[in-house]
Amino acid sequence: MTVSLFSILLTCFESCVLILVLDLVLKRRKQFRLIHADAVFLLMVMIGLRLGFPVTLFYALPVQIPAVLNPVTNFMRQEFLPGFSVIQLLLGFWITGAGIRGFTHLRNHLYVEKTASRIRQHAKKTSVRELVGNSTMPEYPVYISASIQSPRIMGKDKSILLPDLHCSRHQMECILLHEIRHLENHDYLKKQLVEWILIVWWWLPPVYLLRRHISLYAEVMADGEAVWNRNEAGQLEYALSLVEVQKLLHPDSPKQSDNSAFSSFYISDDAEVLAWRIERLSERDFISGTSGFCLVSLAVLAFLSSFVVLEPAFLPPAADYRYSQSDLLDSGLLISHKDGSWSFCIDGEYMEIRNPASEFLVGVPVIYE
């Protein structure tokens, strides 16, 4: 596996296309009713793996497009400043931005830990079973404080944070069912993985859309699993409870949002996605299984997307050959590596070989690792 300029560019293109497909699937449910939650999750995993490993795999077939990629290569190799090529400057800018974003994320993490510790010290501590009086529900610690703006979880210590609300027992049960599903689905860890992808690919705008859709998906799955065993009337009661609780949380400013320092670490309920969540509740089949054909098609798409690698193609000047055919036969060596790749060595210089069966290499000695 190798990382190159064109493997990164291909990763950007493929990821942007897949994120666009994800956006269409989630926003245009009428046109994509055959694609359910498991297929959406598979699509997200494909995007995450592609962004996490922008490499050329060993089985990828090179596709040379000199008309497009040769000018790109020449531009990247140009010296923008003395001793620095364009690609070096862009790489430095990329690393600097990732470092700044990573530092900000770490600072926010420390701030959130400190704030959460302070909240736990002064909040009223109880538990899920104690709040709703139901011994069959999972047991998680619950902290109630006026400093908390909306129900949320802290995934690190598997606790639930609640604002000091005067709500009915049924409303409290709906809140806790939703937050419990976030805990048991490990949505906190998924959110952190997305944040680390965002740290690396901070300059790629569609990644921010991916983060939003993953958050939406987590909310919808928590809702769907919370009401899975309920009938249609029970689902309606749950949806009404969502609206009522949101009114209690933000009676004057329904679109109020939390401090951005917290958004990366808490799983919280955002008023802007409430209508979307309620609409998905009416699609009970969304969290059911997708047909095997759709899942296999997505898997094939993932394989095909990594099956090719784009490359430039530069031909050496006819009068500038350093070695004759006899030099290749007398001094050259073909090396077959364990990973299936090939190299050519001559006079202490090594170069990667794509086609060891080339007519120019016929008769050159071969050694195997």
N, C-alpha and C positions, 0 to 999 in steps of 0.2 A: 504494500500500500504506500502510495506516495502523495504528497501534497504539492501542488503546483499552482501557478497563477490561473491556469485554465480549469483546474479542478475546483478552485474557489469560485470562479465566475460561473461555472456550470452549476455548482451548488446553489448560488444565488438565484439563478434563473429557475431551476427546478423547484426550489423552496417557495419562490414567489408564485409560481403556477399552482402548486399544491395548496398554499394558503388562500389563493383566490378560489380554488375549488371548495375548500372548507368554508369560506365565507358564503358562497352560493348555497351550499348544502344547509347551513344553519339559518340563513335569512330567507330562503325560498323553499320552505318546507313543502308547499303544494306540488312543486315540480320534482322534489327529491324525497317523496314519501317512502320509497323502497329502501332508503339508506337510513339505518337506525343508529342507536348510540354506540354499539360495538364497532360498526364501520367507521363512525366519526372518531372514536378512540384510536383505531388502527391508523387512520389518516394522520392524526396528531403525532402518533409514535413515528410514523414514516418521516414526517417533517422534522421532528426532534432528532432522529438518528442522522438525517442528512445534514442538518446544521451542526450536529455534534461531531461528525466525522466527514469533513469536506475533502475526501481522499479519492484517489483513483484506485479501484480494486484490481486485483491481479488478473481477473478475467475480462476486464474492460477492453474493448476493441478501439484502437485509435482511428479517429476520423479526421483527416486533414482538410482544413478549410483555409488555404493560404490567402485567398482574396480578402477575407475578413480578419483572420487572426495574425497574419504577418504584420499588417500596419499596427495592430494593437501591441504586438511584441516589440516592434521598433520604437513605438512611443514610450513604452514602459522602460526601455533600456536607455533612453536619452538622458543626458545629464541635465538636471534641472538647476542644480548648483554644483560648483566644482567638487568632484569626488562623490556626488550623490545623484543616483538615478531617480527617475520618477517613481519607480516601484519601491525604492528604498524609503523615499519620503512618505509615500502613501502607507507603507507598512509601519513606519514610525508613528504616523498620525493615528493609525488604527490601534496600535499597542498603547499609545498615550491615552486615547479615549477610553479603552477598556480598563486601563489602570485607574483612571479617575472614577469611572462608574463603579468599579470593584471596591475602591476605597469608600465611596459614598454608601454602597450597600453594606459594607462592614460597619461603618459609623452608625447607620440606621439600625443595624442589628443590635449593637451595644445600647443604643438609645431605647429601643423597644424592650430589651431585656431589663433595663433599669426601670423603665416605666411600668412594665408588667409586675416586677417585684414590688414596687411601691403600691400598686393597685391591690395586689394580693395581701399586703400587710394591713391595709385599711378597709378592705372590702368585707362584706358579710360572706362567710364561707358556708356553703351547704352542699347538697348533692342532687343528682337527677332524681333519684328515687324519693328523696325527702320533699322535693318541690312539688312533684305531681302525685305522690302517694301511691306509686305503682312499683311494686317490687320486681316486676318482670322486665323492666327497662334496664339497659346497661348502666353500670354505676360509674359515673365520672364526677370529679369535683367541679363545683360551680361557684363562681365568685360574682357577687352582685355589688355594683358600685355606681354612684351618680356620675363618676368620671368616665364611664364607658358610654359611648354614643349609640351603639347598636350591638345586637347579639353577634358574637364571633367566637372563634376558637383560638387557643394557643396550642399548636401541634407539638411543640417540644415537650411540654409536660402533660399533654392530653387533658386540658382543662377547658371549660366553657366560661366565657365572660359575658355577663348580662348587665344591661342598664337597670336602674331602679325603676321598674315599670309597675303600674297598677293595672294588671291585666287579669283576665279570667284564667281559671285552671286549664280550660281547653286551649286557649291561646298559648299559655306557657308550655303545654305539652307539644303543640305544633312547632314552637320555636326550638324546643329541645330535641325533638325528632330530627329536625333539619340539621342542627349543629352536630348531633351524634353521627349522622351519615357522613358529614365532612370528616370527622375524626376517624371513622372506621374505613373510609375510602382513602385515607392518607393524603388528603388534598393539600395539606400544608407542605408536604415534601414535594408534591408535583409543582406547586407554586414556586418553591425555591429552585427547582430544576429549570423552570422557565426563566426565572430571574437570572440564573447563571448563563443561559443561552443569550439573554438580552445583554448581559455584560460584554460578551464576546462580539455579538453582531449588533452593537448599538447603533451603527450607521445604516442599517438596512430597515427602512420604514415598515415593510410588511410584518416584521417580527413583532412590532407593537400590536398589530391587529391580531396576530396569533395569540399573544398573551391575553387579550381581551376575550377571545373566543374560548380559550381554555378555562378562563374564569366563569364564563357563561355556562360552559359544559358542566363544570363542577357544581354550579348552583342548580342546574336543571336535573342532574343525576341525583343530587341530594333530595330535591323535591319529589322526583319520581319514585325513589326508593322509600321515602317516608310514607307515601300514600299507596304503595304497591298493593297492599292487602285490603285496601278500602274500596267500597263500591263508589258509584258515580256521585251519590249524595255526600259520602265522606270526602271525596276529592273536592267537591264544591265548598264544603265547610273549611277545608284546609286552605283553599284559595282565598276565601273571605277572611280567614284569620291573617293571612299574609298582608292583605290590604289594611285591616284594622290595626295590626301591629305597626305597620309603616306609618299610619296616621298618629299613633301614640308616640313614635320615635321622633318624627319631624312634623309637628302640627302646623308650623308656620313656614318651613322651608323644606318641601318634600324632596328636593334635589340636593340637599346638603350632603357633602362627602367628607371623608376622614382625611386627616393629615397624611400626605404621601409617604412619610416615613413609616407609617404603620401598614400601608397597603401591601407592601411586599411580604409582610410576615403574618398578618392576620387573614383568616378567611372570614369575610364580612359580607353583609347583605347591602347591596347598593340599590338605592331607589330607582336609578335609571334603568335597571334591568328587570324591575318588578313585573312590568306588563309582559315582557318577553317570557318570563318564568311562568306566569299564569297561563299564557297562551299555550306553552308547551305541556302544561298539566292536562290540557284537553286532548293531547296526543298521547294517550296511554301506551300506544304501540312504539313510541320513540325509544324507550329503554328496553324494548324486547329485542330479540335476535334478528339480525339481518340475514338474508338468504345467503347460502353458501356461495352462490355464483358471484354476488357482489364482493364478498370477502376475498375470494380467489382472484377476482379481477384486480382488486387493490394490491394484493400480494404480487401479482404479475407486473403491475405498474411499477411497484417498488424495485423489482428486479430489472426491468427494462430501463428504468431511469439511471441505473448504475452500470449499464452494459456497454456504454460508449464513453469515450473521452475525446474531447476536441483538441486538436493540435495544429500549430502552424507547420509550414513545410518550406524550408529554405534550401535552395540548391546551391552548391558551392560553385564559384567561377571556374570555367573550364581550364584556365591556365594557372590555377592556384592549388593544385593537388600537392600535398606534402609527401605522399607515399605512392610508389608505383605498385602494381599488382604483385611483382616479385617481392617487394618490401613486405607486403601483407603476409605472403606465404612464408618468408624467411624469419621475420621478427614478430609477427602478430600471434595472439592467442585468443581463442574464444573461451569464455568462462560461463559454464552453466551453474546458476545458483540454485540453492535448495528451494527457494520460493518460486521457482519456475522462470525467473527473469534471466536475461543474458547480458554479458558485458564483453567488450572487446578491449584488449590491452596491447599497446605497442609503445616501445621506448618509455615505459613507466607511466604512460598516460592511459586513463580508463574512460570509456564512454559506454553508455547504455545502448544496447542493440535490440531493436524491435523485431527484426526479421533475420534470424541467424542462418536461414537457408538462402540468403541473397547470393546471386551469382558472383558478386565481388568477394565473397568469403568462402567460396568453394575451395577446399584443400587446406584451409587454415586449421592448425591443430586445435583440438578441443580438450579442455580439462573440466572435471566435474567436482563440485564441492562435496 
